[in-house]
Amino acid sequence: MNQSTLRQLPNAWVERIFARMASMYGERFSNMWKDIPKNELLSAWAEALGGFDEGQIRQALKDCEGLPFPPTLPGFKTLCNQYQPIQPIALALPNKPFPPMGRTWKEQQAYAAARIAEIREKFGWSEGNEGIFGNVLDSMSKFQDMKLKHKPSGKDKAGGE
């Protein structure tokens, strides 16, 4: 979301941001603002952060955990602007739902192969450049082989010999 001066963050949100910063930085944070009246401080931060959503603010606060000093208002805005929500790869092909669990193993394997082929085509991946999908079908086959090798016998069941 882009920043907008038409919207203001609620003061309660700004107070929560300040409480979180105070818990991370202690006096370093509170001393930065000691000469500024609280209502002016809250108003300035509320106006400056009004165009950011909750995800951007949460991530900026999380990013502060790696900073040795508290950010200024412009620094916090920069952290908010850096937030990029993670888009799951499943969104690349939204019209293809995951197969129902009732399918057989072979049907699930065929479905996975078809999905991987679609994703390869969409992203221009060749057979040698599959990224995270490289060995999915091999892994599925190995798992199925392991399941077939370990079939429970009557001795494995409770009360059986």
N, C-alpha and C positions, 0 to 999 in steps of 0.2 A: 504494500500500500504506500502511496506517495504521501509525503508530508504535506499538511495543509494547515494554514493559519485559521481557517474557518472553524475547525474543531479543536476542542481542548480535552485533554485527558482529565478524568475526574480527579479531584484533589485527593480522594482516598487512595487512588492508584499511586499518585506521586508520593504520598506519605508511606505507602508500602515499599516503594522503590528506595526511599530514604532509609527506612528501617532496615531493609536488606543490606544497603551499602554500609550503614552504621555497624551492623553485625559483622561485616567482612573487614572493614577498615578502622573501626573504632574512632578514636579522636582525629585521625587523619581526615576522615570525611567531615565530621561535625565542625572541625576547626576551619575548613575551607569556607564555610558559610556563616561563621559566628557573627560577622558584622552586617549581615543582610537580614532585614525583617522577614520572619517566617512566611507571612502572607505574600510578600513580593517574590520570595524564592519559590514557593509552591506555584504561584501564578505563572512565573517565567517557565518553569519546567512543564507545567500542564499545557501551556500554549505551544511550546517547542516540540513536545512529544505527542501532540494531539493527532497527528496523521499516522501514527504507528499503531499496529495491532498488538494483541496480547502475545502472539508468538514472537514478534520482533523484540518486544520488551523482555520477555523471559530469556531469550537467547542472549541479549545484551547483558543481562544480569549474570547469566552463566559465564559469559566471556569475561566478566569482571573478576571472576575467581582466579584467573590466570594473570591478572595485572597486580604489580606490587603497590601501585598508588591508585587512589580513586579517580575516576574520570571526571572531567569538567562536563558541563552540559553539552558543549559541542562534541566532546569526546564520546559521550554516551549516545548522542544522535548518530555518530559515525558507526558505533557498534550496532545500533538498531538497523541502520541502512545495510549492513553487511549480511544480515539474515537472509538466507535463501531456503525456503521450505523444501524438504526432501520430497521428490516426486517418485513414488514407487514405479517400477518398470511395468507393472501390470497395467498402468494407465496408458501405456503405449498402444495397447490393443483392447480398448474398453468393451468391445462387442463380443469378446470371447470369455465367458465365465469359466471358472475352474470346474473340472468335471465333477459330477456328483460322486459321493463316496461309494455308491452301489456298483460302480463299474468294476469289471474284472481287471486283474493286473495287466493283462495284455492291452485292454482298452485304455487304461490310464497311461501305459507306456507309449502307445500310439498317439494319444492326445498330447502328451508332453513333447514327443518328437515333432508333431505338427506345429505346436506353439513355438518351439525353439526355431524351427525353419522360418516361421513368419517373422519372428523377432530378428533373426539373422538377415532376412531380406529387408526388413524395415530399416535396420541400422547399417546395412551394407557390410556385414561380417562374412568373411569367407570361411571355409571349413577350418583353416588353421588359425583363425582369429575370432574365436567364440567368446572370449572374455569369461564371464562367470558361468556360462552355459557349457563350457568345454566338455566336462565328463558327466553331465547329469544323467544321460541314458546309461552310461557305463555303471554309474553308482546305483541306479535303480536296478539294473540287472544283477549286480553283485549282491545287493540287499535281498532280492528275490531268491537268488541262489542260496544265500545263508538261511533264509526262511525254510526253503525246501529241504536243506540238509538237516535241519533241526526240527523234525516232526516229533511231537510228543508221543511217547509210547505209553502203554497202559501203566508202566511203572512210574511215569512222571505224574500221573494223576493222583489226587488225594485218595488214599485207601487202596490204590492198585498195587499189584506186586509184579 
